[in-house]
Amino acid sequence: MAVFKATFWRLISGTLGIICLSLMATLGILLKNSFTKLSIESAFTPGPNIELQKDSDCCSCQEKWIGYRCNCYFISSESRTWNENFHCLELLIERTA
């Protein structure tokens, strides 16, 4: 009878271990997929484009700009102060208006 109880508990602990590993693997896959969707995707367009982005209500960004969550970002290698960047943005807005 003691051998049967030991074997029974080994079977239960092995089954629970397999279930635990399966749940951890599933959680890892789900987290990887959710972070992949949140990562910044390059959204370079051939020019000023007002077509809707895929699966969103947001407009696409201009050439060399990156679209992320309905906002457009420009990443430059130039180093400028906040005021210099603000002035350049004002000039860009005037040019596009």
C-alpha positions in Angstrom: 0.0 0.0 0.0 2.9 2.4 0.8 4.4 1.8 -2.7 1.1 2.6 -4.3 0.8 6.0 -2.4 4.4 6.9 -3.3 3.8 6.1 -7.0 0.4 8.0 -6.9 2.0 11.1 -5.5 4.9 11.0 -8.0 2.4 10.8 -10.8 0.5 13.8 -9.5 3.6 15.8 -8.9 4.9 15.0 -12.4 1.6 15.9 -14.0 1.5 19.2 -12.1 5.1 19.9 -13.1 4.2 19.4 -16.8 1.2 21.7 -16.5 3.3 24.3 -14.8 5.9 24.2 -17.5 3.2 24.4 -20.2 1.6 27.5 -18.5 5.0 29.2 -18.2 5.7 28.5 -21.9 2.3 29.9 -22.9 2.8 33.0 -20.8 6.2 33.6 -22.3 4.8 33.3 -25.8 1.9 35.7 -25.0 4.3 38.3 -23.4 6.6 38.1 -26.4 3.7 38.7 -28.8 2.3 41.6 -26.8 5.7 43.3 -26.6 6.3 42.7 -30.3 3.1 44.6 -31.1 4.2 47.5 -28.9 7.6 47.9 -30.4 8.3 50.8 -32.6 7.8 49.9 -36.2 9.4 51.8 -39.0 6.7 53.6 -40.9 8.7 55.3 -43.6 6.4 56.4 -46.4 7.3 57.6 -49.9 6.1 61.1 -49.2 3.3 63.1 -47.5 0.7 60.5 -47.3 -2.7 60.8 -45.6 -3.8 57.2 -46.1 -4.9 55.5 -42.9 -2.3 53.2 -41.3 -3.2 49.5 -41.2 -5.7 48.7 -38.5 -5.9 52.2 -37.1 -7.7 55.5 -37.4 -4.4 57.4 -37.6 -2.8 59.1 -40.5 0.6 58.1 -41.9 3.7 60.2 -41.4 5.7 62.0 -44.0 9.0 60.7 -45.4 11.7 60.0 -42.9 9.3 60.3 -40.0 8.3 57.3 -37.8 4.7 56.7 -36.9 3.9 55.2 -33.5 0.5 55.2 -31.8 -1.0 57.9 -33.9 2.0 60.2 -33.5 4.8 61.1 -35.9 8.4 61.2 -34.7 11.5 62.5 -36.4 14.8 61.1 -35.3 17.9 63.0 -36.2 21.6 62.6 -35.7 22.0 66.3 -35.3 22.5 67.8 -31.8 20.4 70.8 -31.0 18.9 72.6 -28.0 15.2 72.5 -27.2 14.8 76.1 -28.5 16.6 75.3 -31.8 14.4 72.3 -32.4 11.3 74.2 -31.5 12.2 76.9 -34.1 12.9 74.3 -36.7 9.5 72.8 -36.0 7.8 76.2 -36.4 9.5 76.6 -39.8 8.4 73.1 -40.8 4.8 73.9 -39.8 4.9 77.1 -41.8 6.2 75.3 -44.9 3.6 72.6 -44.8 0.6 74.9 -44.0 
